[in-house]
Amino acid sequence: MGTAELSSVLNFRGALRRAREILETNDSLVKKGLVSTEAEQLVLAAYRRISGAALSRIRIFTDPELGYPSNAMRQLEDWCRARAQGALLQHLIGYQVFLDHEYAVGPGVLVPRPETEALVLKAIEVLRSGTGLPGTGIEIGLGSGVISVELLCAFPGLRMLASEFSAEAESYGRKNAENVLGNEWAKRLEILRAPESSSIYGVFLGKLRSPADFMISNPPYVAYDDEIDDDVLKSEPHAALFPGPFVEPLYFYRGIAEGAMRLLKPEGWVFLEIPHERAGPIGELFTNNGWAANIFTDLTGRDRVLAARRKGI
């Protein structure tokens, strides 16, 4: 875009129009109705990247003539072109909002989804309804850290142990824990590097001072024949999406159920994000092995969260 052309769009109204023009070249974004929403996100993110000022979405519409820096416009156009070519929006801007915080993300770590917010909120609700607040929790698969960090924010007296086999994902988890929790994060969150050859829960054996109050996980659960966006397949770590080509779809859930029997208190809870397509078999996996299990839906009405506790408690 030339100087004269650029000067005609150097306000938020023009920036939003330009972002939409570029994003509309991607048929998939148009068909999914994502152009306007993503244009707004990218306009605000580029402005923030250049100016250091975070503006609310409503500002775009209440003050559309507000000046938009030329270098922010160049950043915006670069991002929009990359997005139109299939790059993930969160990888471009470098973060994803999850509940009350921003979390750094990028290639090598799974981008947190709204479905996982449902998992965390249900765990907080259930744990707060008990007779005592949790002291120790276990997370299988730290990833970006959103689950453990949000639970630590919700329960000031909680200590979390989290496993992770990916060095790249672990680096994001550490960074996000420090950003959200501050200097005290390492006293409250212990990250255990799990060898890929180990059992799902083996890294925790011998690490607990006493049995834990709960176990939580968003394990890899996408089947190879499930419908999944091409952008996700190209950009996100397959090890965080798929259980693996040589294991059955419930592999991680079976391992977690086995680990929970060994690592949790008799009255301990298990909280899991689950695929709605296989919610029934996963629920039966627990109910057939001495657990009272309930399944809860996400905001789309699909079965998404399992909460289980040993029967007789």
LINWO-V429825 format. One record per pair of residues at least 24 apart in sequence whose C-alpha atoms are under 8 Angstrom apart, sorted by sequence separation. I is the first residue (numbers start at 1). J is the second residue. If there is no record, write none. Layout:
i | j
I | J
I | J
This chain:
i | j
16 | 40
19 | 43
133 | 157
134 | 158
135 | 159
136 | 160
137 | 161
138 | 162
139 | 163
140 | 164
141 | 165
219 | 243
279 | 303
47 | 72
136 | 161
144 | 169
279 | 304
46 | 72
47 | 73
143 | 169
144 | 170
167 | 193
223 | 249
276 | 302
16 | 43
46 | 73
120 | 147
124 | 151
142 | 169
143 | 170
145 | 172
146 | 173
149 | 176
162 | 189
164 | 191
166 | 193
222 | 249
276 | 303
15 | 43
142 | 170
144 | 172
145 | 173
149 | 177
153 | 181
159 | 187
160 | 188
161 | 189
162 | 190
163 | 191
164 | 192
165 | 193
221 | 249
275 | 303
276 | 304
46 | 75
143 | 172
144 | 173
145 | 174
159 | 188
160 | 189
161 | 190
162 | 191
163 | 192
164 | 193
165 | 194
221 | 250
253 | 282
257 | 286
274 | 303
275 | 304
46 | 76
120 | 150
124 | 154
143 | 173
146 | 176
158 | 188
159 | 189
160 | 190
161 | 191
162 | 192
163 | 193
164 | 194
165 | 195
274 | 304
12 | 43
116 | 147
120 | 151
142 | 173
145 | 176
149 | 180
161 | 192
163 | 194
165 | 196
221 | 252
254 | 285
273 | 304
274 | 305
112 | 144
144 | 176
145 | 177
149 | 181
220 | 252
250 | 282
273 | 305
274 | 306
43 | 76
110 | 143
111 | 144
219 | 252
272 | 305
273 | 306
42 | 76
109 | 143
110 | 144
112 | 146
219 | 253
271 | 305
272 | 306
109 | 144
271 | 306
272 | 307
152 | 188
270 | 306
271 | 307
42 | 79
270 | 307
271 | 308
42 | 80
269 | 307
270 | 308
105 | 144
269 | 308
270 | 309
104 | 144
163 | 203
269 | 309
39 | 80
103 | 144
148 | 189
163 | 204
268 | 309
269 | 310
267 | 309
268 | 310
103 | 146
267 | 310
266 | 310
215 | 260
267 | 313
13 | 60
42 | 89
46 | 93
266 | 313
12 | 60
45 | 93
98 | 146
142 | 191
215 | 264
214 | 264
12 | 63
13 | 64
38 | 89
42 | 93
212 | 263
213 | 264
214 | 265
12 | 64
13 | 65
200 | 252
211 | 263
212 | 264
213 | 265
11 | 64
12 | 65
15 | 68
211 | 264
212 | 265
215 | 268
219 | 272
221 | 274
222 | 275
11 | 65
12 | 66
201 | 255
211 | 265
213 | 267
214 | 268
215 | 269
216 | 270
217 | 271
218 | 272
219 | 273
221 | 275
11 | 66
12 | 67
22 | 77
29 | 84
200 | 255
201 | 256
213 | 268
214 | 269
215 | 270
216 | 271
217 | 272
218 | 273
11 | 67
12 | 68
199 | 255
200 | 256
212 | 268
213 | 269
214 | 270
215 | 271
216 | 272
217 | 273
218 | 274
10 | 67
11 | 68
19 | 76
23 | 80
202 | 259
214 | 271
10 | 68
11 | 69
15 | 73
19 | 77
22 | 80
23 | 81
26 | 84
201 | 259
205 | 263
10 | 69
18 | 77
22 | 81
25 | 84
26 | 85
109 | 168
110 | 169
200 | 259
204 | 263
10 | 70
23 | 83
24 | 84
108 | 168
109 | 169
140 | 200
15 | 76
19 | 80
23 | 84
108 | 169
140 | 201
22 | 84
7 | 70
10 | 73
109 | 172
6 | 70
105 | 172
104 | 172
104 | 175
104 | 176
103 | 176
138 | 212
137 | 212
140 | 215
136 | 212
137 | 213
138 | 214
139 | 215
140 | 216
141 | 217
135 | 212
136 | 213
137 | 214
138 | 215
139 | 216
140 | 217
141 | 218
135 | 213
136 | 214
137 | 215
138 | 216
139 | 217
140 | 218
141 | 219
101 | 180
134 | 213
137 | 216
140 | 219
134 | 214
116 | 218
111 | 236
110 | 236
109 | 236
110 | 237
107 | 235
108 | 236
109 | 237
107 | 236
108 | 237
107 | 237
110 | 240
109 | 240
110 | 241
88 | 231
87 | 231
88 | 232
86 | 231
88 | 235
87 | 235
123 | 271
119 | 271
119 | 272
119 | 273
116 | 273
115 | 273
118 | 298
118 | 299
115 | 298
122 | 305
115 | 299
123 | 307
119 | 304
118 | 304
119 | 305
118 | 305
115 | 304
